[in-house]
Amino acid sequence: MIFVVTKCAECPLLSVVEGQRVCNVGPPSHRPIADGDERPSWCRMRKEQIIVRDFK
């Protein structure tokens, strides 16, 4: 199965730590995402897509 991710809300690498959304895609890990941002300025998805493959 392949996921093409274009928004943080769709990303399986998005985590919630102590009520704050955090990104685990690029360094540094657990980088906080502001509540109003759909895609932060530093996000790799601004210029690209992230393809996640599930190898089960």
PyMOL Python script that loads the backbone (N, CA, C, O; Angstrom):
from pymol import cmd

cmd.read_pdbstr("""\
ATOM      1  N   MET A   1       0.850  -1.165   0.000  1.00  0.00           N
ATOM      2  CA  MET A   1       0.000   0.000   0.000  1.00  0.00           C
ATOM      3  C   MET A   1       0.901   1.235   0.000  1.00  0.00           C
ATOM      4  O   MET A   1       1.921   1.259   0.688  1.00  0.00           O
ATOM      5  N   ILE A   2       0.531   2.249  -0.761  1.00  0.00           N
ATOM      6  CA  ILE A   2       1.311   3.481  -0.866  1.00  0.00           C
ATOM      7  C   ILE A   2       0.414   4.661  -0.506  1.00  0.00           C
ATOM      8  O   ILE A   2      -0.712   4.765  -0.991  1.00  0.00           O
ATOM      9  N   PHE A   3       0.917   5.543   0.342  1.00  0.00           N
ATOM     10  CA  PHE A   3       0.225   6.770   0.717  1.00  0.00           C
ATOM     11  C   PHE A   3       0.982   7.935   0.110  1.00  0.00           C
ATOM     12  O   PHE A   3       2.199   8.024   0.275  1.00  0.00           O
ATOM     13  N   VAL A   4       0.304   8.826  -0.582  1.00  0.00           N
ATOM     14  CA  VAL A   4       0.904  10.074  -1.040  1.00  0.00           C
ATOM     15  C   VAL A   4       0.373  11.167  -0.127  1.00  0.00           C
ATOM     16  O   VAL A   4      -0.823  11.459  -0.123  1.00  0.00           O
ATOM     17  N   VAL A   5       1.260  11.763   0.638  1.00  0.00           N
ATOM     18  CA  VAL A   5       0.881  12.712   1.677  1.00  0.00           C
ATOM     19  C   VAL A   5       1.113  14.131   1.171  1.00  0.00           C
ATOM     20  O   VAL A   5       2.204  14.451   0.700  1.00  0.00           O
ATOM     21  N   THR A   6       0.101  14.977   1.265  1.00  0.00           N
ATOM     22  CA  THR A   6       0.221  16.375   0.856  1.00  0.00           C
ATOM     23  C   THR A   6      -0.123  17.359   1.970  1.00  0.00           C
ATOM     24  O   THR A   6       0.078  18.562   1.802  1.00  0.00           O
ATOM     25  N   LYS A   7      -0.639  16.876   3.109  1.00  0.00           N
ATOM     26  CA  LYS A   7      -0.980  17.737   4.238  1.00  0.00           C
ATOM     27  C   LYS A   7      -0.542  17.064   5.531  1.00  0.00           C
ATOM     28  O   LYS A   7      -0.491  15.837   5.608  1.00  0.00           O
ATOM     29  N   CYS A   8      -0.229  17.857   6.538  1.00  0.00           N
ATOM     30  CA  CYS A   8       0.187  17.308   7.832  1.00  0.00           C
ATOM     31  C   CYS A   8      -0.881  16.400   8.434  1.00  0.00           C
ATOM     32  O   CYS A   8      -0.555  15.374   9.031  1.00  0.00           O
ATOM     33  N   ALA A   9      -2.144  16.767   8.284  1.00  0.00           N
ATOM     34  CA  ALA A   9      -3.231  15.987   8.873  1.00  0.00           C
ATOM     35  C   ALA A   9      -3.303  14.579   8.299  1.00  0.00           C
ATOM     36  O   ALA A   9      -3.791  13.667   8.966  1.00  0.00           O
ATOM     37  N   GLU A  10      -2.823  14.388   7.067  1.00  0.00           N
ATOM     38  CA  GLU A  10      -2.845  13.077   6.418  1.00  0.00           C
ATOM     39  C   GLU A  10      -1.594  12.248   6.706  1.00  0.00           C
ATOM     40  O   GLU A  10      -1.564  11.056   6.399  1.00  0.00           O
ATOM     41  N   CYS A  11      -0.582  12.850   7.282  1.00  0.00           N
ATOM     42  CA  CYS A  11       0.730  12.214   7.432  1.00  0.00           C
ATOM     43  C   CYS A  11       0.754  11.204   8.581  1.00  0.00           C
ATOM     44  O   CYS A  11       0.395  11.550   9.706  1.00  0.00           O
ATOM     45  N   PRO A  12       1.171   9.964   8.319  1.00  0.00           N
ATOM     46  CA  PRO A  12       1.265   8.980   9.391  1.00  0.00           C
ATOM     47  C   PRO A  12       2.452   9.231  10.320  1.00  0.00           C
ATOM     48  O   PRO A  12       2.564   8.585  11.361  1.00  0.00           O
ATOM     49  N   LEU A  13       3.339  10.160   9.957  1.00  0.00           N
ATOM     50  CA  LEU A  13       4.496  10.482  10.790  1.00  0.00           C
ATOM     51  C   LEU A  13       4.237  11.660  11.725  1.00  0.00           C
ATOM     52  O   LEU A  13       5.128  12.080  12.463  1.00  0.00           O
ATOM     53  N   LEU A  14       3.013  12.193  11.694  1.00  0.00           N
ATOM     54  CA  LEU A  14       2.615  13.258  12.602  1.00  0.00           C
ATOM     55  C   LEU A  14       2.305  12.657  13.963  1.00  0.00           C
ATOM     56  O   LEU A  14       1.616  11.641  14.054  1.00  0.00           O
ATOM     57  N   SER A  15       2.807  13.276  15.013  1.00  0.00           N
ATOM     58  CA  SER A  15       2.559  12.805  16.377  1.00  0.00           C
ATOM     59  C   SER A  15       1.979  13.949  17.199  1.00  0.00           C
ATOM     60  O   SER A  15       2.090  15.116  16.825  1.00  0.00           O
ATOM     61  N   VAL A  16       1.372  13.604  18.302  1.00  0.00           N
ATOM     62  CA  VAL A  16       0.901  14.594  19.261  1.00  0.00           C
ATOM     63  C   VAL A  16       1.608  14.309  20.580  1.00  0.00           C
ATOM     64  O   VAL A  16       1.454  13.236  21.164  1.00  0.00           O
ATOM     65  N   VAL A  17       2.385  15.288  21.040  1.00  0.00           N
ATOM     66  CA  VAL A  17       3.133  15.156  22.284  1.00  0.00           C
ATOM     67  C   VAL A  17       2.681  16.267  23.211  1.00  0.00           C
ATOM     68  O   VAL A  17       2.853  17.446  22.901  1.00  0.00           O
ATOM     69  N   GLU A  18       2.107  15.903  24.342  1.00  0.00           N
ATOM     70  CA  GLU A  18       1.605  16.844  25.345  1.00  0.00           C
ATOM     71  C   GLU A  18       0.661  17.876  24.719  1.00  0.00           C
ATOM     72  O   GLU A  18       0.729  19.062  25.042  1.00  0.00           O
ATOM     73  N   GLY A  19      -0.216  17.418  23.825  1.00  0.00           N
ATOM     74  CA  GLY A  19      -1.204  18.288  23.205  1.00  0.00           C
ATOM     75  C   GLY A  19      -0.685  19.121  22.049  1.00  0.00           C
ATOM     76  O   GLY A  19      -1.459  19.863  21.445  1.00  0.00           O
ATOM     77  N   GLN A  20       0.597  19.028  21.716  1.00  0.00           N
ATOM     78  CA  GLN A  20       1.202  19.788  20.620  1.00  0.00           C
ATOM     79  C   GLN A  20       1.487  18.858  19.448  1.00  0.00           C
ATOM     80  O   GLN A  20       2.066  17.787  19.633  1.00  0.00           O
ATOM     81  N   ARG A  21       1.080  19.263  18.221  1.00  0.00           N
ATOM     82  CA  ARG A  21       1.404  18.468  17.035  1.00  0.00           C
ATOM     83  C   ARG A  21       2.890  18.597  16.750  1.00  0.00           C
ATOM     84  O   ARG A  21       3.437  19.699  16.793  1.00  0.00           O
ATOM     85  N   VAL A  22       3.548  17.480  16.460  1.00  0.00           N
ATOM     86  CA  VAL A  22       4.973  17.485  16.153  1.00  0.00           C
ATOM     87  C   VAL A  22       5.234  16.676  14.888  1.00  0.00           C
ATOM     88  O   VAL A  22       4.523  15.715  14.593  1.00  0.00           O
ATOM     89  N   CYS A  23       6.262  17.076  14.148  1.00  0.00           N
ATOM     90  CA  CYS A  23       6.608  16.451  12.879  1.00  0.00           C
ATOM     91  C   CYS A  23       7.812  15.531  13.065  1.00  0.00           C
ATOM     92  O   CYS A  23       8.780  15.890  13.736  1.00  0.00           O
ATOM     93  N   ASN A  24       7.743  14.349  12.469  1.00  0.00           N
ATOM     94  CA  ASN A  24       8.842  13.393  12.544  1.00  0.00           C
ATOM     95  C   ASN A  24       9.442  13.108  11.172  1.00  0.00           C
ATOM     96  O   ASN A  24      10.128  12.099  11.005  1.00  0.00           O
ATOM     97  N   VAL A  25       9.201  13.977  10.181  1.00  0.00           N
ATOM     98  CA  VAL A  25       9.686  13.748   8.825  1.00  0.00           C
ATOM     99  C   VAL A  25      11.150  14.133   8.698  1.00  0.00           C
ATOM    100  O   VAL A  25      11.961  13.320   8.254  1.00  0.00           O
ATOM    101  N   GLY A  26      11.499  15.329   9.069  1.00  0.00           N
ATOM    102  CA  GLY A  26      12.867  15.809   8.887  1.00  0.00           C
ATOM    103  C   GLY A  26      13.503  16.191  10.201  1.00  0.00           C
ATOM    104  O   GLY A  26      12.835  16.259  11.233  1.00  0.00           O
ATOM    105  N   PRO A  27      14.780  16.438  10.159  1.00  0.00           N
ATOM    106  CA  PRO A  27      15.473  16.834  11.386  1.00  0.00           C
ATOM    107  C   PRO A  27      15.060  18.242  11.793  1.00  0.00           C
ATOM    108  O   PRO A  27      14.774  19.046  10.906  1.00  0.00           O
ATOM    109  N   PRO A  28      15.010  18.585  13.041  1.00  0.00           N
ATOM    110  CA  PRO A  28      15.093  17.669  14.182  1.00  0.00           C
ATOM    111  C   PRO A  28      13.766  16.937  14.368  1.00  0.00           C
ATOM    112  O   PRO A  28      12.711  17.465  14.018  1.00  0.00           O
ATOM    113  N   SER A  29      13.816  15.751  14.905  1.00  0.00           N
ATOM    114  CA  SER A  29      12.580  14.998  15.131  1.00  0.00           C
ATOM    115  C   SER A  29      11.768  15.677  16.228  1.00  0.00           C
ATOM    116  O   SER A  29      12.319  16.380  17.076  1.00  0.00           O
ATOM    117  N   HIS A  30      10.484  15.466  16.204  1.00  0.00           N
ATOM    118  CA  HIS A  30       9.530  16.063  17.144  1.00  0.00           C
ATOM    119  C   HIS A  30       9.530  17.587  17.067  1.00  0.00           C
ATOM    120  O   HIS A  30       9.400  18.271  18.082  1.00  0.00           O
ATOM    121  N   ARG A  31       9.678  18.115  15.837  1.00  0.00           N
ATOM    122  CA  ARG A  31       9.640  19.566  15.652  1.00  0.00           C
ATOM    123  C   ARG A  31       8.201  20.036  15.776  1.00  0.00           C
ATOM    124  O   ARG A  31       7.331  19.512  15.081  1.00  0.00           O
ATOM    125  N   PRO A  32       7.919  21.016  16.644  1.00  0.00           N
ATOM    126  CA  PRO A  32       6.534  21.453  16.871  1.00  0.00           C
ATOM    127  C   PRO A  32       5.932  22.151  15.653  1.00  0.00           C
ATOM    128  O   PRO A  32       6.622  22.861  14.921  1.00  0.00           O
ATOM    129  N   ILE A  33       4.630  21.937  15.452  1.00  0.00           N
ATOM    130  CA  ILE A  33       3.869  22.562  14.378  1.00  0.00           C
ATOM    131  C   ILE A  33       2.837  23.475  15.029  1.00  0.00           C
ATOM    132  O   ILE A  33       2.079  23.042  15.897  1.00  0.00           O
ATOM    133  N   ALA A  34       2.807  24.730  14.613  1.00  0.00           N
ATOM    134  CA  ALA A  34       1.836  25.676  15.170  1.00  0.00           C
ATOM    135  C   ALA A  34       0.423  25.233  14.797  1.00  0.00           C
ATOM    136  O   ALA A  34       0.216  24.636  13.740  1.00  0.00           O
ATOM    137  N   ASP A  35      -0.539  25.523  15.656  1.00  0.00           N
ATOM    138  CA  ASP A  35      -1.918  25.079  15.447  1.00  0.00           C
ATOM    139  C   ASP A  35      -2.540  25.639  14.177  1.00  0.00           C
ATOM    140  O   ASP A  35      -3.334  24.948  13.538  1.00  0.00           O
ATOM    141  N   GLY A  36      -2.210  26.857  13.790  1.00  0.00           N
ATOM    142  CA  GLY A  36      -2.806  27.471  12.608  1.00  0.00           C
ATOM    143  C   GLY A  36      -2.178  27.028  11.300  1.00  0.00           C
ATOM    144  O   GLY A  36      -2.749  27.260  10.234  1.00  0.00           O
ATOM    145  N   ASP A  37      -1.004  26.390  11.358  1.00  0.00           N
ATOM    146  CA  ASP A  37      -0.292  25.993  10.137  1.00  0.00           C
ATOM    147  C   ASP A  37      -0.809  24.674   9.593  1.00  0.00           C
ATOM    148  O   ASP A  37      -0.843  23.667  10.300  1.00  0.00           O
ATOM    149  N   GLU A  38      -1.215  24.692   8.315  1.00  0.00           N
ATOM    150  CA  GLU A  38      -1.543  23.440   7.652  1.00  0.00           C
ATOM    151  C   GLU A  38      -0.254  22.777   7.186  1.00  0.00           C
ATOM    152  O   GLU A  38      -0.083  21.563   7.299  1.00  0.00           O
ATOM    153  N   ARG A  39       0.658  23.608   6.655  1.00  0.00           N
ATOM    154  CA  ARG A  39       2.002  23.166   6.290  1.00  0.00           C
ATOM    155  C   ARG A  39       2.971  24.267   6.684  1.00  0.00           C
ATOM    156  O   ARG A  39       2.930  25.342   6.086  1.00  0.00           O
ATOM    157  N   PRO A  40       3.841  24.049   7.665  1.00  0.00           N
ATOM    158  CA  PRO A  40       4.784  25.076   8.109  1.00  0.00           C
ATOM    159  C   PRO A  40       5.762  25.466   6.997  1.00  0.00           C
ATOM    160  O   PRO A  40       5.923  24.732   6.021  1.00  0.00           O
ATOM    161  N   SER A  41       6.408  26.616   7.148  1.00  0.00           N
ATOM    162  CA  SER A  41       7.341  27.111   6.128  1.00  0.00           C
ATOM    163  C   SER A  41       8.539  26.186   5.955  1.00  0.00           C
ATOM    164  O   SER A  41       9.119  26.140   4.870  1.00  0.00           O
ATOM    165  N   TRP A  42       8.923  25.451   6.987  1.00  0.00           N
ATOM    166  CA  TRP A  42      10.093  24.566   6.924  1.00  0.00           C
ATOM    167  C   TRP A  42       9.728  23.161   6.428  1.00  0.00           C
ATOM    168  O   TRP A  42      10.605  22.309   6.282  1.00  0.00           O
ATOM    169  N   CYS A  43       8.452  22.920   6.172  1.00  0.00           N
ATOM    170  CA  CYS A  43       7.992  21.582   5.816  1.00  0.00           C
ATOM    171  C   CYS A  43       8.489  21.155   4.430  1.00  0.00           C
ATOM    172  O   CYS A  43       8.454  21.946   3.487  1.00  0.00           O
ATOM    173  N   ARG A  44       8.944  19.925   4.310  1.00  0.00           N
ATOM    174  CA  ARG A  44       9.396  19.383   3.033  1.00  0.00           C
ATOM    175  C   ARG A  44       8.249  19.238   2.043  1.00  0.00           C
ATOM    176  O   ARG A  44       8.482  19.203   0.835  1.00  0.00           O
ATOM    177  N   MET A  45       7.023  19.155   2.527  1.00  0.00           N
ATOM    178  CA  MET A  45       5.871  18.969   1.645  1.00  0.00           C
ATOM    179  C   MET A  45       5.506  20.240   0.881  1.00  0.00           C
ATOM    180  O   MET A  45       4.667  20.182  -0.018  1.00  0.00           O
ATOM    181  N   ARG A  46       6.104  21.380   1.206  1.00  0.00           N
ATOM    182  CA  ARG A  46       5.834  22.614   0.462  1.00  0.00           C
ATOM    183  C   ARG A  46       6.324  22.491  -0.978  1.00  0.00           C
ATOM    184  O   ARG A  46       5.712  23.049  -1.889  1.00  0.00           O
ATOM    185  N   LYS A  47       7.411  21.774  -1.188  1.00  0.00           N
ATOM    186  CA  LYS A  47       7.981  21.632  -2.525  1.00  0.00           C
ATOM    187  C   LYS A  47       7.859  20.218  -3.063  1.00  0.00           C
ATOM    188  O   LYS A  47       8.080  19.985  -4.252  1.00  0.00           O
ATOM    189  N   GLU A  48       7.509  19.272  -2.201  1.00  0.00           N
ATOM    190  CA  GLU A  48       7.503  17.868  -2.583  1.00  0.00           C
ATOM    191  C   GLU A  48       6.273  17.187  -2.006  1.00  0.00           C
ATOM    192  O   GLU A  48       5.445  17.803  -1.335  1.00  0.00           O
ATOM    193  N   GLN A  49       6.185  15.908  -2.288  1.00  0.00           N
ATOM    194  CA  GLN A  49       5.231  15.038  -1.627  1.00  0.00           C
ATOM    195  C   GLN A  49       6.037  14.007  -0.860  1.00  0.00           C
ATOM    196  O   GLN A  49       7.196  13.753  -1.186  1.00  0.00           O
ATOM    197  N   ILE A  50       5.442  13.423   0.137  1.00  0.00           N
ATOM    198  CA  ILE A  50       6.071  12.342   0.867  1.00  0.00           C
ATOM    199  C   ILE A  50       5.320  11.072   0.515  1.00  0.00           C
ATOM    200  O   ILE A  50       4.095  11.011   0.627  1.00  0.00           O
ATOM    201  N   ILE A  51       6.051  10.072   0.094  1.00  0.00           N
ATOM    202  CA  ILE A  51       5.441   8.782  -0.248  1.00  0.00           C
ATOM    203  C   ILE A  51       5.811   7.795   0.846  1.00  0.00           C
ATOM    204  O   ILE A  51       6.992   7.552   1.094  1.00  0.00           O
ATOM    205  N   VAL A  52       4.806   7.225   1.501  1.00  0.00           N
ATOM    206  CA  VAL A  52       5.011   6.275   2.591  1.00  0.00           C
ATOM    207  C   VAL A  52       4.563   4.918   2.095  1.00  0.00           C
ATOM    208  O   VAL A  52       3.431   4.757   1.640  1.00  0.00           O
ATOM    209  N   ARG A  53       5.450   3.942   2.183  1.00  0.00           N
ATOM    210  CA  ARG A  53       5.111   2.595   1.740  1.00  0.00           C
ATOM    211  C   ARG A  53       4.938   1.683   2.936  1.00  0.00           C
ATOM    212  O   ARG A  53       5.724   1.724   3.883  1.00  0.00           O
ATOM    213  N   ASP A  54       3.924   0.875   2.887  1.00  0.00           N
ATOM    214  CA  ASP A  54       3.632  -0.072   3.954  1.00  0.00           C
ATOM    215  C   ASP A  54       4.006  -1.461   3.459  1.00  0.00           C
ATOM    216  O   ASP A  54       3.310  -2.034   2.621  1.00  0.00           O
ATOM    217  N   PHE A  55       5.105  -2.003   3.975  1.00  0.00           N
ATOM    218  CA  PHE A  55       5.598  -3.301   3.532  1.00  0.00           C
ATOM    219  C   PHE A  55       5.139  -4.393   4.486  1.00  0.00           C
ATOM    220  O   PHE A  55       5.908  -4.836   5.339  1.00  0.00           O
ATOM    221  N   LYS A  56       3.900  -4.827   4.348  1.00  0.00           N
ATOM    222  CA  LYS A  56       3.396  -5.901   5.207  1.00  0.00           C
ATOM    223  C   LYS A  56       3.245  -7.149   4.410  1.00  0.00           C
ATOM    224  O   LYS A  56       2.832  -8.177   4.946  1.00  0.00           O
TER     225      LYS A  56
END
""", "prot")
cmd.dss("prot")
cmd.show_as("cartoon", "prot")
cmd.util.cbc("prot")
cmd.orient("prot")
